[in-house]
Amino acid sequence: MTDLNRDVIATAIIEAVHRRGPDKTLCPSEVARALAPDTWRDLMGDIRAVATELASNGLITIRQGGVVQDPSLELKGPIRLGGPTAMPDA
């Protein structure tokens, strides 16, 4: 994990997903850019790892091609982060 700890990243992901809304998704790089504008690329591995953990716990979904993916699978290529299937009120 980089200088930003897991909780900071998890909070940023959850807040970004909630701000975006229940039927929308966001690119993980949006979270990385918000946390570290100059070194966001260095965060991408951590962002994906924390997003996978959050998805495994049902807090968000990970999508490819608009389809919710199983977070236990090793996903290759671009992903999008979205709200859980039934998004609770923020």
Summary of the structure (lengths in Angstrom):
residues: 90
radius of gyration: 12.0
end to end distance: 27.3
largest distance: 34.5
contacts: 233
relative contact order: 0.21
helix: 44%
strand: 12%
